[in-house]
Amino acid sequence: MNEQFSIAGKVAVITGAGGVLGGSIAKYFMQQGAKVVAVDIRQEQLDKRVEELKTYGEDVIGIVGNVPDIASLEKLWIVPRWLSKVKATSPTSPNTHATYPYPNICKSGKILLIKQQVM
């Protein structure tokens, strides 16, 4: 893969990671060297997926959450602490990006919640 488009060392928040599509994406990202935050509403499937993903590396964490329920995503507050344990690329810039409606992690490592809007 072209280094310009490499995801190695990046952090990916993947929702639906316990399912087939999300799990396949998580697996591919892990194979490419990304750190994966696997999110799913089903604890059992999520636990199985995280164990599977650990065969590609230890840089994976599973969090039970439901994207439409922003309050359930408060558990994502542990992500910056987890990143410090997996030694992010740079302590001031963890190369982390997540898009709406997920929380964004800025360069300081703080999570910025985006207000959910009805479209």
Secondary structure by P-SEA (a helix, b strand, c coil): cccccccccccccccccccaaaaaaaaaaaaabbbbbbbbccaaaaaaaaaaaaaacccbbbbbbbcccccccccccaaaaaaaaacccccccccccccccccccccccbbbbcccccc
